[in-house]
Amino acid sequence: MTAVTPAPPSVADDPAPTSVVPPARPDGRFRLRTAAGFAFGAALLFAVAPLVLSDFRLSLLAKYLCVAMVAVGIGIAWGRGGMLTLGQGVFFGLGGYAMAMHLKLADAGPGGMPDFMQLYGQLDELPVWWRPFASPWFALPATVLLPMAVAFGLGSLVFRRRVRGAYFAILSQALAAAMVILLIGQQGTTGGTNGLTDIKGFFGYDLDDPVNQRMVYFIIAGTLLALLALTRQLIRSRYGELLVAVRDGEERVRFLGYDPASVKLVAYVVAAGMAGLAGALFVPAVGIISPALIGIVPSIEFVIGVAVGGRATLLGPVLGAVAVAWARTALSERFPGTWTYLQGLLFVVVVAFLPGGLASLWALARRRDGAVESRRRGWSPLGRRRAERTEVPAA
Amino acid sequence: MTVLFGQLFTGISIGAVLLLIALGLALTFGQMNVINMAHGEFIMAGAYTTYVLQQSITGAGWSLVVALPVAFVVAGTMGVLLEILLIRRLYARPLDTLLVTWGVSLMLQQLARDVFGSPNVQTRAPELLTGNVALPGGLTIANNRLFILALALAAVAALTLALRLTPLGRRIRAVVQNRDLAAVSGIPTARVDRTTFFIGSGLAGLAGVALTLLGPIGPTMGTNLIIDAFLVVVVGGIGQLKGSVIVAFALGVLQATGEYLTTLSVAKVIVFVAIVAFLQWRPQGLFTLRTRSLA
């Protein structure tokens, strides 16, 4: 895995003047453990899960892993950068729709039109903005670049004018609301409430075939691991330190000569790109993308997993997202009402009483061990910093 | 000309609903920096209160008259309970209040579903409010919308007077302007907070009563309105009611005009873009309290 190499990530988009800041953290001690962790995760996802789980369960897991990808992005933007984004569904949706449009057109064949268009829109020919998606060379990059562009547009306007905190959260939520209303309103070209359904093929492979479903699962699992490796490098880089600094004291960072707006923008855009990628992979895994999957409620549900797992950690969001999505499937089928209460209660209890998420239990336990140990050995600044890392900002 | 006035009035009546919802939010957000996502469910509580009262009281007119104060108290009490149980612990973490209250709103929605059933219910409007007022020039204005406008304006007037003239209002303003200074001056800020929350949530109850005149009552009725109302508060600026009043009507008119010129869905997008553009010009909202803070 790429995470093993300690080289700093590409800082081409790092807005910070790369001057005299020392390397973030001497993480040589961690290298072996990280490599082992990745190997373990990869073994679990690539070997154990396909062996143990039935085809149906495996495709459910694929779906959860997509949600986990969104969660990784939210972990960066919210956990690290302090930007609570309640509209990740928008980016998930942009990625999903871009992919679904391409697959729909590919299903329809050259010159063909998606089935629903004749049904609702009575259109004679493809709308102009659908046309480029016929080419995979446009559609595939678009699944990531389109969400990033939208995030860049909104983010650069909003962060530059120092709109933040609750204001930003509400704006991001309003964006989700506007997008859903727009999608439903333009039924003739977007499929309306139904969304884009009945996706049969994936670049020439039949999605009904369990073997191909398995392949989609492997692509998703691999992508998630790659994103995690990338994120680990990002948050351990100089930029990652800067992002946390902006979260904890934006004004101080500004006084030090950095531009907090650019720092936040990068995190927000990266999170959007991850959500877009997740949406794009969600489509072949589930075969549908619709407004109900990307509106306000699903957008907040993305945040639940992150909060439950531990917003400021690397793995917390992933495990939290998978756990919450799994619990939803397990419980909501049998007891739909109970699940809603449970979901609400989970959110209230975790956010109000355990703001660091379940991951902070682990950190708390470790800190207790560490406290005992440091009394024995004398105070260690490195150990203290490590304990602090999982703490959550007040704001 | 007639069309123009018709659209203008539609916009104003959308604005009146927004204003009723946003008033309570502006109050609690301004004073305590609390973002209460359960506000939408307090609206729902007000609406269901009207429904329940109508089941027991014959005569739609009387039930509406009774519903106004009862819904205020019901929603207000729910607000105070929420404040005591949860929000009190989270004053230092405004973003987390948003998430916690969203969890609460999920539970309240499910509670409504369990108690009243998932399908929407409907109330009868009093006869007095079902007709139209005919204005010269062939213009008609629906009575129920006129009533809501009057209710919203009455709420603004009452709130303004209360804030300006009563001792409680003075305390609230003091806490908004400088919480620490108010506290050392002997103002019981915790009690003031609770009262503010009662009033703010109660206003949501009133909004709920008003909404029964416009459409069906359902468990998710609050969710869709709450975001628009939050946008009003954000654009209006924290801590001042006049910002909310102006922005509510402005957004209502913009929405109605946009809907008339294009479609409902495009109008929503226009409103969103207008808000982001506006925040470029005044990032802290239309009116702000002058402070010496760095933000």
Contacts between the chains, C-beta under 8 A, distances in Angstrom:
chain1	res1	chain2	res2	distance
A	84	B	95	4.8
A	84	B	98	7.1
A	84	B	99	7.7
A	154	B	276	6.9
A	157	B	276	5.7
A	157	B	279	7.7
A	157	B	280	6.0
A	158	B	276	7.0
A	158	B	279	7.1
A	161	B	279	6.1
A	161	B	280	5.6
A	161	B	283	4.0
A	162	B	283	5.7
A	162	B	295	7.1
A	163	B	279	5.5
A	163	B	283	5.1
A	165	B	94	6.4
A	165	B	95	6.3
A	166	B	29	7.7
A	166	B	33	7.8
A	166	B	35	5.0
A	166	B	94	5.5
A	166	B	95	6.3
A	166	B	98	6.4
A	166	B	234	7.9
A	167	B	234	5.3
A	167	B	279	7.7
A	169	B	35	7.6
A	169	B	95	6.4
A	169	B	98	6.1
A	170	B	35	7.6
A	170	B	227	7.1
A	170	B	230	4.6
A	170	B	231	6.7
A	170	B	234	5.6
A	171	B	231	8.0
A	171	B	234	7.4
A	171	B	275	7.5
A	171	B	276	6.9
A	171	B	279	7.7
A	173	B	227	5.8
A	173	B	230	7.8
A	174	B	227	5.5
A	174	B	230	7.7
A	174	B	231	5.7
A	174	B	272	5.6
A	174	B	275	7.3
A	175	B	272	6.6
A	177	B	224	7.8
A	177	B	227	5.2
A	177	B	268	7.3
A	178	B	268	5.0
A	178	B	269	5.1
A	178	B	271	7.8
A	178	B	272	4.4
A	181	B	264	7.3
A	181	B	265	4.7
A	181	B	268	4.6
A	181	B	269	7.7
A	182	B	265	4.8
A	182	B	266	7.2
A	182	B	268	7.0
A	182	B	269	5.6
A	184	B	265	6.7
A	185	B	263	5.7
A	185	B	264	6.2
A	185	B	265	2.4
A	185	B	266	7.0
A	186	B	265	6.6
A	251	B	294	5.0
A	251	B	295	8.0
A	296	B	223	6.9
A	296	B	227	7.0
A	297	B	223	7.6
A	300	B	99	8.0
A	300	B	102	5.9
A	303	B	99	6.9
A	307	B	99	6.4
A	337	B	110	5.8
A	337	B	113	7.0
A	337	B	114	6.2
A	340	B	106	5.8
A	340	B	107	7.2
A	340	B	109	7.3
A	340	B	110	4.0
A	341	B	106	7.9
A	341	B	107	5.4
A	341	B	110	5.6
A	343	B	103	7.5
A	343	B	106	5.9
A	344	B	103	4.3
A	344	B	104	6.5
A	344	B	105	7.6
A	344	B	106	3.6
A	344	B	107	3.8
A	344	B	110	7.3
A	345	B	103	6.9
A	345	B	107	6.7
A	346	B	103	7.4
A	347	B	99	6.3
A	347	B	100	7.0
A	347	B	102	6.7
A	347	B	103	3.2
A	347	B	106	7.2
A	348	B	86	6.7
A	348	B	100	5.2
A	348	B	103	4.0
A	348	B	104	6.2
A	348	B	107	7.9
A	351	B	96	5.2
A	351	B	99	4.6
A	351	B	100	5.0
A	351	B	103	7.1
A	352	B	86	5.8
A	352	B	89	6.1
A	352	B	90	6.3
A	352	B	96	7.2
A	352	B	100	5.1
A	355	B	93	7.2
A	355	B	96	6.4
A	394	B	92	5.4
A	394	B	93	5.9
A	395	B	93	6.9
A	395	B	94	7.3
A	395	B	95	6.5
